């Protein structure tokens, strides 16, 4: 019996890995070509779903790393993030600019959370 649970494993990566009371999510992206707002909303919905499948929720977030294709989109992404994040339990967070997997991706978010 393994003490590591992998959600949606594929040949290259798993969407989430659960071990030692923590869950690590792979970088989540929205549909390419959509607005920063739409992509951020899709990413956060995906995070909610994966965290629920792992047995936890956003109130248990420990860390978030956010990559933007263009830091000019920081305020637009933050508007969606601020409406979503649990204000009583915000994670440690870093945001940076990076070239993402394709030119039509604008936001990628990676999180680590504690299990309930």
C-alpha positions as semicolon CSV with decimal commas, in nm:
position;residue;x (nm);y (nm);z (nm)
1;X;0,000;0,000;0,000
2;X;0,141;0,335;-0,104
3;X;0,138;0,636;0,122
4;X;0,145;0,859;-0,186
5;X;-0,176;0,928;-0,379
6;X;-0,155;1,071;-0,730
7;X;-0,460;1,234;-0,889
8;X;-0,491;1,214;-1,267
9;X;-0,144;1,072;-1,326
10;X;-0,012;1,082;-1,679
11;X;0,313;0,987;-1,847
12;X;0,473;1,323;-1,758
13;X;0,302;1,442;-1,441
14;X;0,011;1,410;-1,200
15;X;-0,239;1,689;-1,148
16;X;-0,200;1,651;-0,771
17;X;0,011;1,448;-0,531
18;X;-0,102;1,378;-0,173
19;X;0,155;1,276;0,089
20;X;0,239;1,343;0,452
21;X;-0,069;1,554;0,522
22;X;-0,008;1,783;0,223
23;X;-0,131;1,812;-0,132
24;X;0,079;1,959;-0,411
25;X;-0,100;2,068;-0,727
26;X;0,059;2,086;-1,069
27;X;0,044;2,422;-1,242
28;X;-0,314;2,490;-1,345
29;X;-0,399;2,687;-1,659
30;X;-0,722;2,802;-1,823
31;X;-0,829;2,775;-2,184
32;X;-0,573;2,932;-2,415
33;X;-0,679;3,254;-2,582
34;X;-0,928;3,359;-2,315
35;X;-0,892;3,679;-2,112
36;X;-0,681;3,694;-1,796
37;X;-1,004;3,712;-1,595
38;X;-1,152;3,403;-1,764
39;X;-0,828;3,206;-1,738
40;X;-0,785;3,296;-1,371
41;X;-1,146;3,197;-1,295
42;X;-1,093;2,862;-1,471
43;X;-0,765;2,800;-1,287
44;X;-0,921;2,872;-0,948
45;X;-1,218;2,645;-1,026
46;X;-0,973;2,369;-1,119
47;X;-0,783;2,426;-0,794
48;X;-1,108;2,405;-0,595
49;X;-1,196;2,078;-0,768
50;X;-0,854;1,916;-0,719
51;X;-0,835;2,024;-0,356
52;X;-1,182;1,878;-0,291
53;X;-1,081;1,549;-0,455
54;X;-0,771;1,541;-0,233
55;X;-0,983;1,600;0,079
56;X;-0,920;1,966;0,152
57;X;-1,013;2,319;0,039
58;X;-0,875;2,668;-0,020
59;X;-0,896;2,755;0,351
60;X;-0,603;2,513;0,396
61;X;-0,374;2,670;0,133
62;X;-0,016;2,708;0,250
63;X;0,155;2,847;-0,059
64;X;0,066;2,978;-0,403
65;X;0,297;3,054;-0,692
66;X;0,142;3,254;-0,972
67;X;0,302;3,296;-1,313
68;X;0,177;3,565;-1,548
69;X;0,282;3,590;-1,911
70;X;0,276;3,968;-1,865
71;X;0,297;4,154;-1,532
72;X;0,071;4,418;-1,688
73;X;-0,208;4,167;-1,608
74;X;-0,129;4,167;-1,234
75;X;-0,427;4,384;-1,129
76;X;-0,675;4,191;-1,348
77;X;-0,559;3,856;-1,208
78;X;-0,561;3,993;-0,851
79;X;-0,922;4,110;-0,887
80;X;-1,026;3,748;-0,948
81;X;-0,786;3,608;-0,686
82;X;-0,903;3,852;-0,417
83;X;-1,267;3,756;-0,473
84;X;-1,176;3,385;-0,445
85;X;-0,912;3,351;-0,173
86;X;-1,025;3,286;0,185
87;X;-0,949;3,623;0,350
88;X;-0,915;3,461;0,692
89;X;-0,658;3,210;0,562
90;X;-0,451;3,359;0,280
91;X;-0,149;3,152;0,173
92;X;0,208;3,267;0,138
93;X;0,224;3,382;-0,224
94;X;0,466;3,482;-0,495
95;X;0,382;3,621;-0,838
96;X;0,623;3,649;-1,127
97;X;0,638;3,691;-1,500
98;X;0,737;3,397;-1,717
99;X;0,690;3,267;-2,065
100;X;0,421;2,999;-2,023
101;X;0,374;2,673;-2,215
102;X;0,213;2,850;-2,510
103;X;0,164;3,209;-2,619
104;X;-0,212;3,200;-2,554
105;X;-0,173;3,108;-2,186
106;X;-0,178;3,414;-1,960
107;X;-0,194;3,269;-1,606
108;X;-0,060;2,958;-1,434
109;X;-0,109;2,892;-1,062
110;X;0,059;2,629;-0,846
111;X;-0,055;2,564;-0,488
112;X;0,033;2,354;-0,186
113;X;-0,231;2,286;0,080
114;X;-0,266;2,099;0,407
115;X;-0,518;1,818;0,428
116;X;-0,810;1,847;0,670
